[in-house]
């Protein structure tokens, strides 16, 4: 298991959830929900620097059968833009059912979906990052695939 802080990112059309893990890569925790606008990538870069992340894990929304969804291209585009703007690797990892799992988790503790919107994205980012950490711990290999920024690989 590689040591160091990682950020987990759940890309949505209106908001982007962000989580981080401890330096030992054991536990993911929520840190922020970023409004989706022209400053989104800059904020993600700032959060990565602030938390001294050595890697950013971006959730890739796939269908249950593993195919692309309406949101897949959007997540890939944000990941590519982030990879071009940040000096650390950006990885895409399968995030099937992360938002549904986040909604279920919040509902199970008595929070309504409407009241939970600001934190659902953070919880989804935690789920994405925790799954990536668990995968790496179990397999001994880094999760997902590294995103090459436009114009070639910097990572």
C-alpha angles and dihedrals in degrees: 000000000000114000125226141078118294129189121223118208130196108194116209132169094249103020141020119215118213130197135171137202132222118264090264094056094238109118132027119212132184119254112167149346111226121204111239108243141108091300097053098100092044089053091049090051089050092049091050090052093044092052093038091234117186092197141017121217114203120194116238111209108219129171118256088261091054097254130126121280131199088271098047096083090046093054091046091051093050091047091051092048090048092047089054092050103043132066095220131074119275116208129195114217131182109264101180111164096359095127092044089050090049092051091048092049092052093044090051090060093048102264118137119229092240094052091043099054094104092055103032090083091051092048090049089051089051090051092048093049095042091052089050091050092047091048092051093046092050099041103031090228131102114260127249126349131304114248115231111217117235109282097030144308122320094163 
